[in-house]
């Protein structure tokens, strides 16, 4: 079975998607009876704009206008009996319109317009109904005075001390019943943080006296005592029992039971856990004041251990005596100990195709201490399904194989005694070992082994630090004999040195991330991730102190191997803007730079930047963009052999700058069990060489040539969201290609007539990028492809 899609199939897929979009503009009322009308518009007159937009939400759900695309899906599949796809039509119902009028009136009155009235009318034209709600707001009532009546003097003191921190009610401000509810909940939370376990919201009430003639309100907050007591009791924590059931939720059979200390008793029916680190993430100890925040924190951290399926809030029972103490019970059900996850991306392009497949095996509870073992396998392969210079078809162009093992401890493994961790999140220590093999057909085979220790911890809930104090890397390259001779003959020493050298180095990395916990939300926020990678300095110091020997190029060695020195940094800045209803705009800026120094004149091969692929420049295949305005068709002249050998290896850079803009929106709530979402996107950027290189003419970075050397791609995509993962299909088009000059760079404008056919432009490109000739003199090699189709799992960023 072929693992690629032909150009004609491309067209069929794209046209089918476009027809589905266009079809949403067809008649929306074609299936209605004569006495039916479809609600298509809601108009609210006479209301302040800040409230009129909110008031629409109080119109009954069945009277909300349909999304045209969802309605067309319903019409399309309803014929075959599948009524759970799309949205049924919002048919006009006068009873629901009256109910909506009443709800809107209550809403605007709750915003301080106590005398407001709402009237409604219906306008029907061609079976399309417009609901019109007219508002007479009346005067805005404001708060004149706020007082309190609290019998318990301790509660009264607590209220008055904390009121400025949470209250939305102020004299002279709007009288808003939502603010009353906010204040009630705000002080309820204060009480729960200060030992008042028995306190309920029902104890808090508001009396308000409105003087209609002057449009003001006098507010009085009242907090009652319990019916049988003169004060509200305060509680402290006593003993804690932790019970872990079997994976099926049952607590039967033998259990491992252990008294940890004077507070904790550990009962494990699964017989798979030890008390540490579970006890470490219980944040209320014996004698502490009851605090609901600590209860929530305990639940969150135990969930973050990622070994329990169900972590309910702790439950409390009062001791039988009158000491106002609480015994705590925490019941948990473990997840399955082992799991396996497969991820993948497929890349389709005219004449070439590829895939990236990953598999992650996880054991969640090594050593019975919630320590996670992860074994990751990843294989990326790029094929050529056309004939190349060797005459073979469906041959591997390049492949990248990686295997790694991570041992993750849910605490900081150090020789020092640290304070109780986890205030903002569970810290982690990761011991990692990774092996990678990169193979380029007819050129090189590179292997790399990296071992490291990394600490991850949270400064705040949204700020994460990652420190790798030690990273040891050993990499070796083996160049094909014929390729070596060809490179040597052409004086391509820089490529021989780049891909053929053996390097031993040590380094340290630091990463800082902000708002990573918001990436799956639809809030307005800014995401930032910055990393710094410094290598070779420790080895350089040791080499100078020990006066180790130099190699034939004058470079210092350690243990007989040349070591590398470099500094590399990369930033990922994203701005997320929500427009409601799961509509979202994202702007991403992703620059990076790597600089060799000291014992190195080039970056290690694996440390260079590449562009293209499903997650950055989506209109290009991986490793096929740049650097700068480098043009492979002209750089090698008539040397087709060298052009063929260096394909996917000569388009690297020490500088990267990628920016992406993407608008995401929901198309259908239910599309064969999944949410169907769409996206429009634009990608711009490239990679560049740090300085002028004879092997990459016009590939160096200069500010004066930044615009000319920047690539631009545009496209659209579909996302099938099935809750636990997202299937993604993106069609991306080259809009501006920097390998050309002048107006020819704007390929979609200048040569768009060859989008789905071959003309003089594609023929010239194929000839200039040929890797050989057939027996009858026709060129063999890379043809130009305007469109790139990417299929993947997960969002691109």
C-alpha positions in Angstrom: 0.0 0.0 0.0 1.4 3.4 -0.9 1.9 5.9 1.9 1.3 9.0 -0.2 -1.5 10.9 -2.0 -1.3 11.9 -5.6 -1.9 15.4 -6.8 -5.3 14.5 -8.2 -6.3 13.2 -4.8 -5.0 16.5 -3.3 -7.4 18.3 -5.5 -10.3 16.1 -4.6 -9.7 16.5 -0.9 -9.3 20.3 -1.1 -12.3 20.8 -3.4 -14.4 18.6 -1.1 -13.6 20.8 1.9 -14.2 24.0 -0.1 -17.6 22.7 -1.4 -18.6 21.9 2.2 -17.8 25.5 3.2 -19.6 26.9 0.2 -22.5 24.7 0.8 -23.1 26.4 4.1 -24.4 29.4 2.1 -27.2 27.4 0.5 -30.8 28.0 1.6 -31.2 27.5 5.3 -35.0 27.3 5.1 -35.5 24.8 2.4 -36.8 22.0 4.7 -39.2 24.2 6.7 -43.0 23.8 6.5 -45.3 26.7 5.6 -46.1 27.5 9.2 -42.5 27.4 10.4 -39.8 30.1 10.6 -36.1 29.9 11.4 -34.7 32.3 14.0 -31.8 34.0 12.2 -31.2 37.3 14.2 -31.6 38.7 17.7 -31.8 42.5 18.2 -31.8 44.2 21.5 -32.6 47.9 21.5 -32.4 50.6 24.2 -29.8 48.8 26.4 -26.3 49.8 27.2 -23.8 48.0 24.8 -21.9 46.5 27.7 -25.1 44.6 28.8 -26.8 44.1 25.4 -24.1 41.7 24.3 -24.5 39.7 27.5 -28.3 39.8 27.3 -28.3 37.7 24.1 -27.1 34.8 26.2 -30.4 35.0 28.2 -32.4 34.2 25.1 -33.5 30.5 25.3 -31.0 28.2 23.7 -33.6 26.8 21.2 -34.2 30.4 20.0 -30.5 31.1 19.4 -29.6 31.5 15.6 -27.9 28.5 14.1 -24.4 28.4 12.8 -25.0 28.1 9.1 -22.4 25.3 8.7 -23.8 23.3 11.6 -27.3 23.6 10.1 -26.2 22.4 6.7 -24.5 19.4 8.3 -27.8 18.6 10.1 -29.7 18.9 6.8 -27.2 16.7 5.0 -27.0 13.8 7.5 -30.5 14.0 8.8 -31.8 12.5 5.6 -30.0 9.3 6.4 -31.3 9.3 10.0 -28.1 10.6 11.7 -29.7 13.4 13.7 -26.9 13.8 16.1 -24.6 15.5 13.6 -24.7 19.3 13.3 -27.5 21.4 14.8 -31.2 21.1 14.4 -32.9 24.3 13.1 -33.8 26.9 15.7 -37.6 27.1 14.9 -39.5 30.1 16.1 -41.6 29.4 19.3 -43.6 32.3 20.7 -43.7 30.8 24.2 -39.9 30.6 24.3 -39.7 34.1 23.0 -41.8 35.3 26.0 -39.7 33.3 28.4 -36.6 34.9 26.9 -38.1 38.4 27.3 -38.7 37.6 31.0 -35.1 36.4 31.4 -33.6 39.4 29.8 -35.7 41.7 31.9 -34.5 40.0 35.1 -30.9 40.2 33.9 -31.0 44.0 33.2 -32.8 44.6 36.6 -30.0 42.7 38.3 -27.5 45.2 36.9 -29.0 48.1 38.8 -31.9 49.2 36.5 -34.6 48.1 39.0 -37.4 49.8 37.0 -36.3 48.4 33.6 -39.0 46.7 31.4 -38.6 44.7 28.2 -41.1 44.2 25.4 -40.7 41.9 22.4 -41.7 41.7 18.8 -41.1 39.2 15.9 -40.3 40.1 12.3 -40.7 37.3 9.8 -39.5 37.5 6.2 -39.1 34.6 3.8 -39.4 32.1 6.7 -36.5 33.9 8.6 -37.4 35.4 11.9 -35.8 38.3 13.8 -36.4 38.6 17.5 -36.5 42.2 18.6 -36.4 43.1 22.3 -37.0 46.7 23.2 -35.7 48.0 26.5 -36.9 50.9 28.7 -34.0 50.9 31.2 -35.1 53.6 33.6 -32.8 55.1 36.2 -29.6 53.4 37.4 -29.7 52.6 41.1 -26.5 53.2 43.1 -25.4 52.2 46.6 -25.7 55.1 49.1 -24.5 53.3 52.3 -23.1 49.9 53.4 -23.4 48.5 56.9 -23.1 45.2 58.6 -24.9 43.3 61.4 -22.7 40.4 62.6 -23.4 38.8 66.0 -20.1 37.0 66.4 -17.4 39.5 67.3 -14.6 37.3 65.9 -16.4 36.9 62.6 -17.2 40.6 62.5 -13.5 41.5 63.0 -12.5 39.0 60.2 -15.1 40.5 57.9 -14.1 44.1 58.4 -10.3 43.3 58.0 -10.8 41.3 54.8 -13.7 43.2 53.1 -11.4 45.6 51.2 -9.6 42.6 49.6 -12.6 40.9 48.0 -15.6 43.3 48.0 -17.1 44.7 44.7 -19.6 46.8 46.7 -18.7 50.4 47.3 -20.8 53.5 48.2 -21.5 55.4 45.0 -21.2 52.3 42.9 -23.7 50.4 40.8 -26.2 48.3 42.7 -25.6 44.9 41.1 -27.0 41.6 42.4 -24.1 39.8 40.8 -21.8 41.8 43.1 -23.9 40.7 46.1 -23.3 37.1 45.2 -19.6 37.8 44.6 -19.2 39.3 48.1 -21.2 36.5 49.7 -18.9 33.9 48.1 -15.8 36.0 48.8 -16.4 36.1 52.6 -17.5 32.5 52.6 -14.0 31.6 51.2 -12.4 33.8 53.9 -14.2 31.9 56.6 -13.2 28.5 55.2 -9.6 29.6 55.1 -9.6 30.5 58.8 -10.9 27.3 60.5 -14.7 27.7 60.1 -15.4 24.3 58.8 -19.1 24.4 59.7 -19.7 27.8 58.0 -22.2 27.9 55.1 -23.2 30.5 52.5 -26.7 30.6 53.9 -25.5 32.4 57.0 -24.8 35.4 54.8 -27.7 37.6 53.7 -28.2 41.1 52.4 -31.0 43.5 53.2 -31.4 46.5 50.9 -33.7 49.4 51.1 -34.3 51.3 47.9 -35.6 54.8 47.7 -37.1 54.9 44.2 -37.5 58.6 43.9 -33.7 59.2 44.4 -32.6 55.9 42.8 -30.3 54.9 45.7 -30.0 51.7 47.8 -28.9 51.2 51.4 -27.2 47.8 52.0 -26.9 45.8 55.2 -24.9 42.6 55.3 -26.2 40.2 58.0 -24.3 37.1 59.2 -26.3 34.9 61.6 -25.0 32.6 64.3 -25.8 28.9 64.2 -29.2 28.2 65.7 -27.9 26.5 68.8 -24.7 28.5 69.4 -23.6 31.9 70.3 -20.5 31.8 68.1 -19.2 30.0 65.0 -16.8 27.2 66.1 -13.2 27.1 64.8 -11.7 23.6 64.0 -8.2 22.2 63.9 -6.8 19.1 62.0 -6.3 15.9 64.0 -5.5 12.4 62.4 -5.4 11.5 58.7 -6.2 8.2 57.1 -5.0 7.6 53.5 -6.8 4.7 51.7 -5.7 3.5 48.3 -8.1 1.1 46.6 -7.5 -1.4 43.9 -7.6 -0.2 40.3 -11.3 -1.3 40.1 -12.1 0.9 43.0 -12.7 -1.9 45.5 -11.3 -2.0 49.0 -11.3 -5.7 49.8 -8.7 -8.4 50.6 -5.4 -7.8 52.2 -4.0 -4.3 52.5 -0.6 -2.9 53.3 -1.2 -0.9 56.5 1.4 1.4 58.0 1.3 4.0 60.8 3.6 6.7 59.4 3.7 9.0 62.4 1.3 10.4 65.0 -0.9 11.8 62.3 -0.8 9.6 59.2 -2.2 6.0 58.8 -1.5 4.6 55.3 -3.8 1.8 54.0 -3.0 0.4 50.5 -5.4 -2.3 49.1 -3.5 -2.2 45.7 -0.2 -3.1 47.5 1.6 -0.9 45.0 2.5 2.3 46.9 4.7 3.5 49.7 3.8 6.5 51.9 6.4 8.7 50.3 5.7 10.9 48.3 1.9 10.7 48.9 2.2 11.9 52.5 4.6 14.7 51.4 1.8 16.3 49.3 -0.8 16.5 52.1 -0.6 20.1 53.2 -2.5 20.0 56.5 -0.7 18.6 59.4 -1.9 17.8 62.9 -2.7 20.9 64.9 -3.1 23.2 61.9 -6.2 25.4 61.6 -8.7 24.0 59.1 -8.1 25.7 55.7 -10.1 24.9 52.6 -7.2 26.2 50.4 -4.9 23.5 51.8 -7.6 21.0 51.1 -7.7 22.1 47.5 -3.9 22.2 47.3 -3.7 18.6 48.6 -6.2 17.4 46.0 -4.3 19.2 43.1 -0.9 17.9 44.1 -2.0 14.3 44.6 -3.7 14.5 41.1 -0.5 15.9 39.6 1.4 12.8 40.7 -0.3 11.2 37.7 -0.8 7.8 39.4 -4.3 8.2 40.6 -7.5 8.1 38.6 -9.8 9.6 41.2 -8.6 12.0 43.8 -11.7 13.5 45.5 -11.4 16.3 48.1 -10.5 15.1 51.6 -13.5 14.4 53.8 -13.6 15.4 57.4 -15.3 14.0 60.5 -15.5 15.8 63.9 -14.0 14.0 66.9 -16.4 12.7 69.4 -15.2 15.1 72.1 -15.7 18.8 72.3 -12.2 19.9 71.2 -13.4 20.9 67.7 -10.9 18.7 65.9 -11.3 17.1 62.4 -10.1 13.7 61.4 -9.3 13.6 57.7 -10.0 10.7 55.2 -8.4 10.7 51.8 -9.6 7.9 49.4 -7.9 7.3 46.1 -8.1 4.9 43.1 -4.9 4.2 41.2 -4.6 4.5 37.4 -3.4 1.5 35.4 0.3 1.1 36.1 1.3 1.0 32.4 0.1 2.8 29.3 1.2 3.3 25.7 0.6 6.3 23.5 1.2 6.6 19.7 1.5 9.9 17.9 2.2 10.7 14.3 2.4 13.2 11.4 2.2 12.5 7.7 3.6 14.9 5.1 2.5 14.8 1.5 4.2 16.6 -1.4 4.4 16.1 -5.1 7.0 13.4 -5.6 7.9 13.1 -1.9 6.1 12.0 1.2 7.1 11.1 4.7 5.9 10.4 8.2 6.9 11.0 11.8 5.7 8.3 14.2 6.3 8.3 17.9 5.5 5.8 20.6 5.7 6.4 24.4 5.5 3.6 26.9 4.9 4.7 30.5 5.2 2.9 33.8 3.7 5.3 36.4 4.9 3.7 39.6 8.5 2.5 39.7 9.8 1.7 43.2 6.2 2.1 44.5 6.9 5.8 44.9 5.0 7.4 41.9 8.3 7.5 40.0 7.6 7.4 36.2 9.6 5.5 33.7 9.1 6.6 30.1 10.5 4.9 27.1 10.1 6.9 23.9 10.6 5.8 20.3 10.5 8.1 17.3 11.0 7.5 13.7 10.9 10.2 10.9 11.3 9.0 7.4 11.2 11.0 4.1 10.7 9.1 0.8 11.0 9.9 -2.8 8.2 8.2 -4.8 9.6 9.3 -8.1 12.6 8.0 -9.9 15.9 9.5 -8.7 19.3 9.4 -10.2 19.9 5.8 -9.1 16.7 4.7 -10.9 15.1 3.4 -7.7 11.5 4.3 -6.6 10.1 4.8 -3.2 13.6 5.0 -1.7 14.4 6.5 1.6 15.8 10.1 1.3 16.6 10.5 5.0 15.5 9.1 8.3 15.9 10.1 11.9 15.5 7.5 14.6 15.5 8.3 18.3 15.1 6.2 21.4 15.2 7.5 25.0 14.5 6.6 28.5 13.4 9.0 31.2 13.2 8.3 34.9 11.0 11.0 36.5 10.9 11.5 40.3 8.0 13.7 41.6 10.3 15.6 44.0 13.7 17.3 43.8 16.5 14.6 44.2 19.3 16.5 45.8 21.8 15.9 48.7 20.2 18.8 50.6 17.2 18.9 52.8 14.6 21.2 51.1 11.4 22.7 52.5 8.2 20.8 51.7 7.8 21.2 47.9 4.7 21.7 45.8 3.2 25.0 46.8 2.5 25.9 43.2 3.0 22.4 41.6 4.8 19.1 41.9 8.5 19.5 41.1 10.3 16.9 39.1 13.8 15.4 38.7 14.4 13.7 35.4 17.3 11.4 34.7 17.4 11.0 30.9 19.4 9.0 28.4 18.7 9.4 24.6 20.2 7.8 21.5 19.6 9.1 18.0 20.5 8.0 14.5 20.4 10.3 11.5 20.7 8.7 8.1 21.0 10.7 4.8 21.0 8.5 1.7 24.3 8.4 0.0 25.9 10.9 2.4 26.2 10.3 6.1 25.1 8.3 9.1 25.3 10.2 12.5 24.8 8.7 15.9 24.4 10.7 19.1 24.2 9.7 22.8 23.0 12.3 25.4 22.7 11.8 29.2 21.4 14.5 31.5 19.8 15.4 34.8 17.0 18.0 34.8 15.1 19.8 37.6 11.7 21.2 36.9 9.9 23.4 39.5 7.3 26.1 39.7 7.9 29.7 40.9 4.2 30.3 40.7 1.3 28.3 39.2 2.0 29.7 35.7 5.8 30.1 35.9 8.0 27.0 35.4 11.8 26.8 35.6 13.8 23.9 34.1 17.5 23.5 34.9 19.8 20.9 33.4 23.0 21.3 35.4 24.8 18.6 33.5 24.3 17.3 30.0 26.9 14.9 28.5 26.8 14.4 24.7 28.8 12.1 22.4 28.2 12.2 18.7 29.9 10.5 15.7 29.5 10.8 12.0 30.3 8.3 9.3 30.4 9.7 5.7 29.7 7.5 2.7 33.1 6.8 0.9 31.9 8.0 -2.5 30.4 11.1 -0.9 33.6 11.8 1.0 35.7 11.7 -2.1 33.2 13.9 -3.9 33.2 16.5 -1.1 37.0 16.4 -0.9 37.3 16.9 -4.7 35.0 19.9 -4.5 36.8 21.4 -1.5 33.7 21.1 0.6 35.7 20.8 3.9 33.0 22.6 5.9 30.5 19.8 5.2 33.1 17.1 5.9 33.8 18.7 9.3 30.1 19.4 10.0 28.7 15.9 9.4 31.8 13.6 9.8 33.5 14.7 13.0 33.3 12.9 16.4 32.5 15.3 19.2 32.4 14.9 23.0 31.0 17.8 25.0 29.3 18.7 28.2 26.8 21.5 28.7 24.1 23.0 30.8 20.6 24.2 29.9 18.0 26.5 31.4 14.4 27.0 30.3 11.7 29.4 31.6 8.1 29.0 30.7 5.1 31.3 31.5 1.4 30.4 31.1 2.0 26.9 29.8 -1.0 25.8 32.0 -3.3 28.0 29.9 -2.6 26.5 26.5 -5.8 24.4 26.3 -8.0 27.3 27.4 -9.7 30.1 25.4 -8.6 32.9 27.7 -6.6 36.0 26.6 -3.0 35.4 27.6 0.6 35.6 26.6 2.7 32.4 26.5 6.5 32.6 26.7 9.2 30.0 26.7 12.9 30.8 26.6 15.8 28.4 26.6 19.6 28.9 27.0 22.1 26.1 26.1 25.8 26.5 26.9 28.3 23.8 26.1 31.9 23.0 26.5 33.0 25.5 29.1 33.8 22.9 31.8 35.8 20.8 29.4 37.6 23.9 28.1 38.6 24.8 31.7 39.8 21.2 32.4 41.6 21.0 29.1 43.6 24.2 29.8 44.4 23.2 33.3 45.5 19.7 32.3 47.1 21.0 29.0 45.5 18.2 27.0 46.7 17.5 23.4 45.3 19.2 20.3 44.1 17.5 17.2 45.4 18.1 13.6 43.2 21.2 13.3 44.6 22.7 16.5 41.6 22.0 18.6 41.8 20.8 22.2 40.8 17.3 23.0 39.5 15.4 26.1 39.7 11.7 26.4 41.0 11.7 22.9 38.1 13.5 21.3 37.6 17.1 20.2 35.0 18.9 22.4 32.6 21.6 21.2 32.0 25.0 22.7 28.8 26.9 21.8 26.0 29.0 23.2 22.5 28.6 21.8 19.2 30.3 22.7 15.7 30.0 21.4 12.5 32.0 22.3 8.8 31.1 21.8 6.4 34.0 22.3 2.7 33.6 21.6 -0.2 36.0 22.1 -3.6 34.3 22.5 -6.7 36.4 21.9 -10.2 34.9 22.4 -13.3 36.1 20.5 -15.8 33.8 22.3 -17.5 30.6 21.1 -14.1 28.9 20.8 -12.8 31.4 18.3 -9.2 32.3 18.9 -6.4 34.2 17.2 -2.7 33.2 17.9 0.4 35.2 17.0 3.6 33.3 17.5 7.2 34.6 17.3 9.9 32.0 17.4 13.6 33.3 17.0 16.8 31.4 17.8 20.5 31.8 17.5 23.5 29.5 18.0 27.1 30.7 18.2 30.2 28.5 18.2 33.2 29.9 20.0 36.5 28.8 21.7 37.3 25.3 20.6 34.6 25.3 17.8 34.2 27.2 14.5 31.0 25.4 13.7 28.0 24.3 15.7 27.5 20.6 16.3 25.3 19.2 13.5 22.5 18.5 15.9 22.5 22.0 17.3 21.7 23.8 14.0 18.3 25.1 13.1 16.2 23.8 10.2 12.9 25.1 8.8 9.9 23.4 7.3 7.5 20.8 8.5 4.1 20.5 10.1 4.8 22.8 13.1 6.5 25.9 11.7 6.7 26.6 7.9 4.0 24.3 6.9 4.2 25.0 3.1 7.7 23.4 3.1 8.9 19.9 3.8 11.3 19.5 6.8 14.8 20.7 6.1 13.9 22.2 2.7 13.8 25.9 3.4 16.7 28.3 3.4 19.2 29.3 4.5 18.3 32.8 3.5 18.1 33.1 -0.3 20.2 30.0 -1.0 19.1 28.4 -4.2 20.1 24.7 -4.7 19.3 24.9 -8.4 22.1 27.3 -9.1 24.5 26.7 -6.2 25.9 23.4 -7.6 25.7 24.3 -11.3 25.9 21.1 -13.4 27.1 19.0 -10.5 24.0 16.8 -10.2 25.7 14.2 -8.0 26.6 16.7 -5.3 23.2 18.3 -5.4 21.6 14.9 -4.9 23.9 13.9 -2.0 23.5 17.1 0.0 19.7 17.3 -0.3 18.2 17.9 3.1 21.6 18.5 4.7 22.7 21.8 3.2 19.7 23.9 4.3 20.7 24.6 7.9 21.4 27.8 9.8 22.7 29.2 13.1 19.9 31.8 13.1 16.2 31.1 13.0 13.2 33.5 12.9 9.7 32.0 12.5 6.4 33.8 13.0 3.0 32.3 12.7 -0.5 33.8 12.7 -3.5 31.4 13.1 -7.2 32.0 13.5 -9.1 29.1 14.9 -12.9 28.7 15.0 -15.5 26.0 15.6 -17.5 24.6 12.7 -19.6 22.0 14.3 -20.2 20.7 17.9 -20.9 17.2 16.8 -19.3 15.8 13.6 -19.4 12.0 13.9 -18.7 12.3 17.6 -16.0 15.0 17.4 -15.9 18.7 17.5 -15.0 20.0 14.0 -12.9 23.1 14.0 -11.3 25.1 11.2 -8.2 27.3 11.0 -6.7 29.9 8.6 -3.0 30.5 9.0 0.1 32.3 7.7 3.7 31.3 8.4 6.7 33.6 7.7 10.4 33.1 8.4 13.5 31.3 7.5 16.9 30.1 8.8 20.2 31.8 8.0 23.9 31.3 8.3 25.6 33.4 10.9 28.1 34.7 8.4 28.9 34.4 4.7 29.6 30.8 3.7 30.9 29.7 0.3 28.9 26.5 0.6 25.6 28.5 1.1 25.8 31.5 -1.2 23.2 34.2 -0.2 22.5 32.2 2.9 23.9 34.7 5.5 21.8 36.9 7.7 21.7 40.7 7.1 19.1 43.2 8.3 19.1 44.9 4.9 18.1 41.6 3.2 15.7 40.4 5.8 12.5 40.9 3.8 13.9 39.4 0.6 15.1 36.3 2.4 11.9 35.7 4.3 9.6 32.9 3.2 5.8 33.2 3.5 3.2 30.4 3.4 -0.6 30.5 3.8 -3.2 27.9 4.3 -6.3 26.4 5.9 -6.9 23.4 8.0 -9.4 21.2 9.8 -9.1 19.9 13.3 -11.2 17.0 14.6 -11.3 17.3 18.4 -12.2 14.1 20.1 -11.4 15.4 23.6 -8.3 13.4 24.5 -6.5 14.3 21.3 -6.9 16.3 18.1 -6.6 15.1 14.5 -5.2 17.8 12.2 -5.3 18.2 8.5 -3.5 21.4 7.1 -3.2 22.4 3.4 -0.4 25.0 3.1 0.6 27.0 0.0 3.9 28.7 -0.8 3.1 32.4 -1.1 6.6 33.9 -1.2 9.7 31.7 -1.8 13.1 33.5 -1.1 15.2 31.1 -3.2 14.0 33.2 -6.2 14.6 36.9 -6.9 12.5 39.9 -7.7 8.8 39.3 -8.6 9.5 35.6 -9.0 9.6 35.3 -5.2 5.8 35.8 -5.1 5.2 32.4 -6.6 1.5 32.2 -5.9 0.9 35.4 -7.8 3.5 35.1 -10.5 3.1 31.3 -11.2 -0.2 30.5 -9.6 -1.6 29.3 -13.0 0.7 26.2 -12.5 -0.8 25.4 -9.1 -2.3 22.1 -10.3 -0.5 21.7 -13.6 3.0 21.7 -15.1 4.2 24.7 -17.2 7.3 26.5 -18.0 8.0 27.6 -14.4 7.9 24.0 -13.0 9.8 22.6 -16.0 12.6 25.2 -15.5 12.7 24.4 -11.8 13.0 20.7 -12.4 15.8 21.2 -14.9 17.8 23.5 -12.5 17.3 21.1 -9.6 17.9 17.9 -11.6 19.9 15.1 -10.0 20.4 13.3 -13.3 18.9 12.5 -16.7 16.9 9.6 -18.1 18.1 7.7 -21.1 16.1 9.9 -23.4 17.5 13.1 -21.8 14.6 14.1 -19.5 15.6 15.6 -16.1 15.3 13.6 -12.9 15.0 15.4 -9.6 12.8 17.7 -7.5 9.8 19.3 -9.1 8.3 22.4 -7.6 5.3 21.9 -5.4 3.1 24.8 -4.4 1.0 22.9 -1.9 2.0 20.9 1.1 -0.5 18.7 2.9 0.2 17.8 6.5 -1.7 15.3 8.6 -0.9 15.1 12.3 -2.1 14.5 15.9 -2.2 17.5 18.1 -2.1 21.3 17.5 0.9 22.8 15.6 1.7 25.1 18.5 
